[in-house]
Amino acid sequence: MRLAKSLDASGGSVFRSLRYAAKGVLIRAAASTQPFGAVMEEPNETEQLLIEIRDLQREHLEEYRKIAQHSLELQQQAVARQEQIAKLYRRVVIAGALLVGAAILFLVYISWPR
């Protein structure tokens, strides 16, 4: 069985090229890292990105709190309306029961033999 080797434009192995490229990135990253406890003069890109993410999360949280508060107020209003409607419904049922009772009494009265 014959294995086909993948080559890049320079004739070297792609895997070898990627390995050396990754090693170069790690060396550059290590060289740019400041020693522990060093004070940074100017924020780097990563720090700026993290600050922007933090600020956006704070804005999102504030907006969420506003929406949650508004939702809670709407729910409280809905509960209050339901209580009002329940009281009204009870009154209507009681009034209907009294009318039906009065109608039955009236029918009994007019149908009672004299």
C-alpha positions as CSV (number, residue, x, y, z in Angstrom):
1,M,0.0,0.0,0.0
2,R,1.4,3.4,-1.0
3,L,0.8,6.4,1.2
4,A,0.3,9.8,-0.5
5,K,2.1,12.6,1.2
6,S,0.4,16.0,1.3
7,L,2.8,18.8,0.2
8,D,2.4,22.5,0.3
9,A,3.8,24.9,-2.3
10,S,7.3,24.9,-0.9
11,G,7.5,21.1,-1.2
12,G,7.4,20.5,2.6
13,S,4.9,18.6,4.6
14,V,1.8,20.6,5.5
15,F,1.8,19.1,8.9
16,R,5.4,20.1,9.5
17,S,4.6,23.7,8.2
18,L,1.6,23.9,10.6
19,R,3.7,22.6,13.5
20,Y,6.4,25.2,13.0
21,A,3.8,28.0,12.5
22,A,2.1,27.0,15.7
23,K,5.4,26.9,17.5
24,G,6.2,30.4,16.1
25,V,2.8,31.7,17.4
26,L,3.6,30.3,20.9
27,I,7.0,31.9,20.9
28,R,5.6,35.3,19.9
29,A,2.8,35.0,22.5
30,A,5.3,34.1,25.2
31,A,7.6,37.0,24.2
32,S,4.7,39.4,24.4
33,T,3.6,38.2,27.8
34,Q,4.6,40.5,30.6
35,P,6.1,39.1,33.8
36,F,3.9,38.5,36.8
37,G,3.1,41.7,38.7
38,A,4.1,44.1,35.9
39,V,2.0,47.1,35.3
40,M,0.7,47.4,31.8
41,E,1.2,50.8,30.3
42,E,-1.5,50.5,27.6
43,P,-4.4,48.0,27.5
44,N,-3.9,45.4,24.8
45,E,-6.6,44.2,22.3
46,T,-7.6,41.3,24.5
47,E,-8.1,43.5,27.5
48,Q,-10.1,46.0,25.5
49,L,-12.3,43.2,24.1
50,L,-12.9,41.9,27.6
51,I,-13.8,45.4,28.9
52,E,-16.2,45.8,26.0
53,I,-17.8,42.4,26.7
54,R,-18.1,43.3,30.4
55,D,-19.8,46.6,29.5
56,L,-22.2,45.0,27.1
57,Q,-23.1,42.4,29.7
58,R,-23.8,45.1,32.2
59,E,-26.0,46.9,29.7
60,H,-27.8,43.6,29.0
61,L,-28.3,43.0,32.7
62,E,-29.8,46.5,33.2
63,E,-32.1,46.0,30.2
64,Y,-33.1,42.6,31.6
65,R,-33.9,44.1,35.0
66,K,-36.1,46.8,33.3
67,I,-38.0,44.2,31.3
68,A,-38.4,41.9,34.3
69,Q,-39.7,44.8,36.4
70,H,-42.2,45.8,33.7
71,S,-43.3,42.2,33.4
72,L,-43.8,41.9,37.1
73,E,-45.9,45.1,37.1
74,L,-48.1,43.7,34.3
75,Q,-48.6,40.5,36.2
76,Q,-49.6,42.3,39.3
77,Q,-52.1,44.4,37.3
78,A,-53.5,41.2,35.8
79,V,-53.9,39.6,39.2
80,A,-55.7,42.8,40.5
81,R,-58.0,42.8,37.5
82,Q,-58.8,39.1,38.0
83,E,-59.7,39.8,41.7
84,Q,-62.0,42.6,40.6
85,I,-63.7,40.4,38.0
86,A,-64.0,37.6,40.6
87,K,-65.8,40.0,43.0
88,L,-68.1,41.2,40.2
89,Y,-68.8,37.6,39.2
90,R,-69.8,36.7,42.7
91,R,-72.2,39.6,42.9
92,V,-73.7,38.6,39.5
93,V,-74.1,35.0,40.6
94,I,-75.7,36.1,43.9
95,A,-78.1,38.5,42.1
96,G,-79.0,35.8,39.6
97,A,-79.7,33.3,42.4
98,L,-81.9,35.9,44.2
99,L,-83.8,36.5,40.9
100,V,-84.3,32.8,40.3
101,G,-85.4,32.3,43.9
102,A,-87.9,35.2,43.6
103,A,-89.2,33.9,40.3
104,I,-89.7,30.4,41.8
105,L,-91.5,32.0,44.8
106,F,-93.7,34.0,42.5
107,L,-94.6,30.9,40.4
108,V,-95.4,29.0,43.6
109,Y,-97.5,31.9,44.8
110,I,-99.6,32.3,41.7
111,S,-100.0,28.5,41.2
112,W,-101.1,27.9,44.9
113,P,-104.7,27.0,45.1
114,R,-107.0,29.4,46.9
